Amino acid sequence: MIVPTRNEARNLEVVLPAVAAVRPAVYEVIVVDGDSQDGTVETARRVLPGVRIVRQTRKGKGNAMACGFAAATGDAIVMFDADGSADPQEIPRFVAALVEGADFAKGSRFTKGGGSDDITLLRKGGNAGLNLIANTLFGTRYSDLCYGYNAFWADILPLLELPAVDMPPHPDGGMYWGDGFEIETVLNCRVAAAGLSITEVPSVEKERMFGETNLRTFADGTRVLRTLAAERRRAGRDDRPAGPGTAGPGTAGPGTAVPGPAAVVPPAGHPAVPATPGTAPVPPAVPDRAVPAAQPQRPAPRPHADAPPPQRPQQQPSRPAPQPQPGAGRPAPQQPAPSPVAREQRPVGAERDGSARPERTGVRYAWGEEAS
């Protein structure tokens, strides 16, 4: 679980013990701190001794999330706000959606079973308009585009192509595209553009407990709108077929290097991430204190050692039922073998050229309905 923080000490005194009380227990809690001045890091260690602390490498919520993603060791990652607006007791719902076959479990305040104690009528109307635009551009059926309570399998991170955490701060003092509050919209757009399986999970948003919110209705709404336009252009470039004699994305002829992902063209005023094709995976953000050398196959410390991390379901061959021997008596009734969750396999070569994506990306709801 990734918890980005900046001056959230009072909130963490309540939030982290509530996370520790979740059953099944959370495998790993990572607090990513953005230069807090109110004792956030010390509070986190005091109220949850097994917490991992990571210092973000640049500024912005997007960079904090990326640093947490890079440091995570579990198979499933949950995005969780530190202000007390998210309910830790909903975490098992998100993990269950992943185990049942989703690549991305998206929280929604506006689906059956969801709600909000914090959203205003103006923000609710704006969110509905942005949902409509996003669904039109990406062929989705999102009901709550602007909500940051999400979970996903860690193995989809390469498809998200977030800014590398080891890049230096931008020389102009700005933020790379994806480092700011647009991160949640960026993630929603990119999982849809990649054709991944999405399940919406009902969630109830509470009011922030302490401190002031950083949300600005008109400024943030405009930023989301510009993000949708930029991500649609990006997805369009990935969808373009290769010209004659040119290897398309994810393919290459003999002796030809596979081209890297196209550079993102952000809206005016937002510097783009430098293109670094072929680079090795970036290391996780450096913790604020020394950590002993990791042992092979050993996960990082976690708050509750009695709970194993969730595992991505695997397709297992079914065992044939035993046949009765001739002359034997009536065989004992056989219990049917449990049916494993079937997961659609994404083709490797086509996952970035657009051919693997259906015309409309289905969004499955946690209570069984499906929109496609």
For each residue, the residues with C-beta under 8 A, 3 or more apart:
1: 19 26 28 29 30 77 78 80 91
2: 30 32 65 68 69 72 77 78 79 80
3: 15 29 30 31 32 68 80 81 82
4: 32 34 56 61 64 65 68 81 82
5: 8 12 31 32 33 34 36 40 44 64 82
6: 33 34 35 36 40
7: 36 37 38 40 211
8: 5 11 12 36 38 40 82 83 211
9: 12 13 36 38 39 40 42 43
10: 13 14 38 209 210 211
11: 8 14 15 82 83 84 208 209 210 211
12: 5 8 9 15 16 31 40 43 44 47 82
13: 9 10 16 17 43 47
14: 10 11 17 18 84 209
15: 3 11 12 18 19 82 83 84 88
16: 12 13 19 20 29 44 47 48 51
17: 13 14 20 21 47 48
18: 14 15 21 22 88 89
19: 1 15 16 22 26 29 48 80 88 91 303
20: 16 17 25 26 48 303 304
21: 17 18 88
22: 18 19 25 26 88 89 91 92
23: 92 307
24: 92 307
25: 20 22 302 303 304 306 307
26: 1 19 20 22 29 78 88 91 302 303 304 307
27: 74 299 302 304 307 308 309 310
28: 1 52 72 73 74 299 300 302 303 309
29: 1 3 16 19 26 48 50 51 52 302 303
30: 1 2 3 51 52 53 54 68 71 72
31: 3 5 12 40 41 44 51 52 53 54 82
32: 2 3 4 5 54 55 56 64 65 67 68 71 285
33: 5 6 36 40 41 53 54 55 56 288
34: 4 5 6 56 59 64
35: 6 55
36: 5 6 7 8 9 33 39 40 41
37: 7
38: 7 8 9 10
39: 9 36 42 43
40: 5 6 7 8 9 12 31 33 36 43 44
41: 31 33 36 44 45 53 288
42: 9 39 45 46
43: 9 12 13 39 40 46 47
44: 5 12 16 31 40 41 47 48 51 53
45: 41 42 48 49 51 53
46: 42 43 49
47: 12 13 16 17 43 44
48: 16 17 19 20 29 44 45 51 303
49: 45 46 303
50: 29 301 302 303 304
51: 16 29 30 31 44 45 48 303
52: 28 29 30 31 71 287 300 301
53: 30 31 33 41 44 45 287 288 289
54: 30 31 32 33 67 68 71 284 285 286 287 288
55: 32 33 35 67 285 286 287 288
56: 4 32 33 34 59 63 64 67 165 285
57: 63 67 165 166 167 285 286
58: 63 165 167 169 170 175 176 179
59: 34 56 63 169 175 179
60: 63 64 175 179 180 181 183
61: 4 64 65 180 181 183
62: 65 66 162 163 175 178 179 180 181 182 183 186
63: 56 57 58 59 60 66 67 163 165 175 176 179
64: 4 5 32 34 56 60 61 67 68
65: 2 4 32 61 62 68 69 79 162 183
66: 62 63 69 70 162 163 164 165 178 179 183
67: 32 54 55 56 57 63 64 70 71 165 284 285
68: 2 3 4 30 32 54 64 65 71 72 77 285
69: 2 65 66 72 77 154 157 162
70: 66 67 165 282 283 284 285
71: 30 32 52 54 67 68 284 285 287
72: 2 28 30 68 69 77 154
73: 28 299 300
74: 27 28 77 154 299 309 310
75: 153 154 155 309 310 311 312
76: 95 98 151 152 153 154 309 310 312
77: 1 2 68 69 72 74 151 152 153 154
78: 1 2 26 91 94 95 150 151
79: 2 65 148 149 150 151
80: 1 2 3 19 86 88 91 149
81: 3 4 84 85 86 148 149
82: 3 4 5 8 11 12 15 31
83: 8 11 15 208 209 210 211 213
84: 11 14 15 81 206 207 208 209 210
85: 81 118 205 206 207 208
86: 80 81 90 149 203 205 206
87: 90 203 204 206
88: 15 18 19 21 22 26 80 91
89: 18 22 92
90: 86 87 93 94 107 149 201 203 204
91: 1 19 22 26 78 80 88 94 95 151
92: 22 23 24 89 95 96
93: 90 96 97 105 201 202 203 366
94: 78 90 91 97 98 105 107 149 150 151 201
95: 76 78 91 92 98 99 105 151 310
96: 92 93 99 100
97: 93 94 100 102 105 151 199 201 366
98: 76 94 95 101 102 103 105 151 152 153 310 312
99: 95 96 310 311 312 313 341
100: 96 97 199 341
101: 98 197 199 313 341 342 343
102: 97 98 105 197 198 199 364
103: 98 152 153 156 191 196 197 198
104: 150 151 152 156 187 191 196 197 198 199
105: 93 94 95 97 98 102 150 151 152 198 199 200 201
106: 142 144 147 150 188 198 199 200 201 363
107: 90 94 114 144 147 148 149 150 200 201 202 203
108: 111 114 142 143 144 147 200 201 202 203
109: 114 115 116 119 144 147 203 204 205
110: 114 124 127 128 143 144
111: 108 114 143 144 200 202 365 366
112: 202 365 367
113: 202 366 367
114: 107 108 109 110 111 144 202 203 204
115: 109 204 205
116: 109 119 124 204 205
117: 204 205 206 207
118: 85 205 206 207 208
119: 109 116 123 124 127 205
120: 123 124 217
121: 124 125
122: 125 126 217
123: 119 120 126 127 215 217
124: 110 116 119 120 121 127 128
125: 121 122 128 129
126: 122 123 129 130 217 221
127: 110 119 123 124 130 131 144 145 146
128: 110 124 125 131 132
129: 125 126 132 133
130: 126 127 133 134 145 146 221 224 225 228
131: 127 128 134 135 142 143 144 145
132: 128 129 135 136
133: 129 130 136 137 225 228
134: 130 131 137 138 140 142 145 185 188 189 228
135: 131 132 138 139 140 141 142
136: 132 133
137: 133 134 228 232
138: 134 135 189 192 193 232 235 361
139: 135 192 358 359 360 361
140: 134 135 188 192 198 360 361 363
141: 135 360 362 363 371 372
142: 106 108 131 134 135 145 188 200 363
143: 108 110 111 131 200 363
144: 106 107 108 109 110 111 114 127 131 147 200
145: 127 130 131 134 142 185 188 224
146: 127 130 184 185 220 224
147: 106 107 108 109 144 150 184 203 205
148: 79 81 107 184
149: 79 80 81 86 90 94 107 203 205
150: 78 79 94 104 105 106 107 147 184 187
151: 76 77 78 79 91 94 95 97 98 104 105 201
152: 76 77 98 103 104 105 156 191
153: 75 76 77 98 103 156 312
154: 69 72 74 75 76 77 157
155: 75 158 312
156: 103 104 152 153 159 160 191 194 196
157: 69 154 160 162
158: 155 161
159: 156 190 191 194 196 351 352
160: 156 157 186 187 190 191
161: 158 190 261 264
162: 62 65 66 69 157 178 183 186
163: 62 63 66 167 176 177 178 179 273
164: 66 167 273 276 279 282
165: 56 57 58 63 66 67 70 282 283 284 285
166: 57 282 283
167: 57 58 163 164 176 273 274
168: 171
169: 58 59 173
170: 58 173 174 175 176 271
171: 168
172: 271
173: 169 170
174: 170 269 270 271
175: 58 59 60 62 63 170 179 180 270 271
176: 58 63 163 167 170 179 270 271 272 273
177: 163 182 230 264 266 270 271 272 273
178: 62 66 162 163 182 183 186 264 273
179: 58 59 60 62 63 66 163 175 176 183
180: 60 61 62 175 183 223 270
181: 60 61 62 184 214 220 223
182: 62 177 178 185 186 223 224 227
183: 60 61 62 65 66 162 178 179 180 186 187
184: 146 147 148 150 181 187 188
185: 134 145 146 182 188 189 224 227 228 231
186: 62 160 162 178 182 183 189 190 227 231
187: 104 150 160 183 184 190 191
188: 106 134 140 142 145 184 185 191 192
189: 134 138 185 186 192 193 227 228 231 232 235
190: 159 160 161 186 187 193 194 231
191: 103 104 152 156 159 160 187 188 194 196 198
192: 138 139 140 188 189 195 196 198 361
193: 138 189 190 231 234 235 238 357
194: 156 159 190 191 351 352 357
195: 192 346 351 356 357 358 361
196: 103 104 156 159 191 192 346 361
197: 101 102 103 104 343 344 362 364
198: 102 103 104 105 106 140 191 192 361 362 363 364
199: 97 100 101 102 104 105 106 363 364 365 366
200: 105 106 107 108 111 142 143 144 363 364 365 366
201: 90 93 94 97 105 106 107 108 151 366
202: 93 107 108 111 112 113 114 366 367
203: 86 87 90 93 107 108 109 114 147 149
204: 87 90 109 114 115 116 117
205: 85 86 109 115 116 117 118 119 147 149
206: 84 85 86 87 117 118 209
207: 84 85 117 118
208: 11 83 84 85 118 211 212 213
209: 10 11 14 83 84 206
210: 10 11 83 84
211: 7 8 10 11 83 208
212: 208
213: 83 208
214: 181
215: 123 220
216: 219 220
217: 120 122 123 126 220 221
218: 221 222
219: 216 222 223
220: 146 181 215 216 217 223 224
221: 126 130 217 218 224 225
222: 218 219 225 226
223: 180 181 182 219 220 226 227
224: 130 145 146 182 185 220 221 227 228
225: 130 133 221 222 228 229
226: 222 223 229 230 267
227: 182 185 186 189 223 224 230 231 267
228: 130 133 134 137 185 189 224 225 231 232
229: 225 226 232 233 267
230: 177 226 227 233 234 264 265 266 267
231: 185 186 189 190 193 227 228 234 235
232: 137 138 189 228 229 235 236
233: 229 230 236 237 265
234: 193 230 231 237 238 262 264 265
235: 138 189 193 231 232 238 239 354
236: 232 233 239 240
237: 233 234 240 262
238: 193 234 235 249 261 262 352 353 354
239: 235 236 353 354 357
240: 236 237 354
241: 248 353
242: 246 247 248 249 251 353
243: 246
244:
245:
246: 242 243
247: 242 251 252 253 256 258 259
248: 241 242 251 353
249: 238 242 258 259 261 262 352 353
250: 258 348 349 350 351 352 353
251: 242 247 248 258 349 353
252: 247 256 257 258 259
253: 247 256
254:
255:
256: 247 252 253
257: 252 278
258: 247 249 250 251 252
259: 247 249 252 277
260: 275 276 277 278
261: 161 238 249 277 352
262: 234 237 238 249
263: 272 273 275
264: 161 177 178 230 234 272 273
265: 230 233 234 272
266: 177 230 270 271 272
267: 226 227 229 230 270
268:
269: 174
270: 174 175 176 177 180 266 267
271: 170 172 174 175 176 177 266
272: 176 177 263 264 265 266
273: 163 164 167 176 177 178 263 264
274: 167
275: 260 263
276: 164 260 279
277: 259 260 261
278: 257 260
279: 164 276 282
280:
281:
282: 70 164 165 166 279
283: 70 165 166
284: 54 67 70 71 165
285: 32 54 55 56 57 67 68 70 71 165
286: 54 55 57
287: 52 53 54 55 71 290 291
288: 33 41 53 54 55
289: 53
290: 287
291: 287 294
292:
293:
294: 291 298 300
295: 298
296:
297:
298: 294 295
299: 27 28 73 74 302 309
300: 28 52 73 294
301: 50 52
302: 25 26 27 28 29 50 299 305 307
303: 19 20 25 26 28 29 48 49 50 51
304: 20 25 26 27 50 307
305: 302
306: 25
307: 23 24 25 26 27 302 304
308: 27 311
309: 27 28 74 75 76 299
310: 27 74 75 76 95 98 99
311: 75 99 308 314
312: 75 76 98 99 153 155
313: 99 101 340 341 343
314: 311 340
315: 340 342 343
316: 340
317:
318: 337
319: 337
320:
321: 334
322: 331 334
323:
324: 328 331
325: 328
326:
327:
328: 324 325 331
329:
330:
331: 322 324 328 334
332:
333:
334: 321 322 331
335:
336:
337: 318 319
338:
339:
340: 313 314 315 316
341: 99 100 101 313
342: 101 315
343: 101 197 313 315
344: 197
345:
346: 195 196 351 356
347: 350 351 355 356
348: 250 351
349: 250 251 353
350: 250 347 353 354 355 356
351: 159 194 195 250 346 347 348 356
352: 159 194 238 249 250 261
353: 238 239 241 242 248 249 250 251 349 350 356
354: 235 238 239 240 350 357
355: 347 350
356: 195 346 347 350 351 353
357: 193 194 195 239 354 361
358: 139 195 361 362 372
359: 139
360: 139 140 141 372
361: 138 139 140 192 195 196 198 357 358
362: 141 197 198 358 370 371 372
363: 106 140 141 142 143 198 199 200 370 371
364: 102 197 198 199 200 369 370 371
365: 111 112 199 200 368 369 370 371
366: 93 97 111 113 199 200 201 202
367: 112 113 202
368: 365
369: 364 365
370: 362 363 364 365
371: 141 362 363 364 365
372: 141 358 360 362
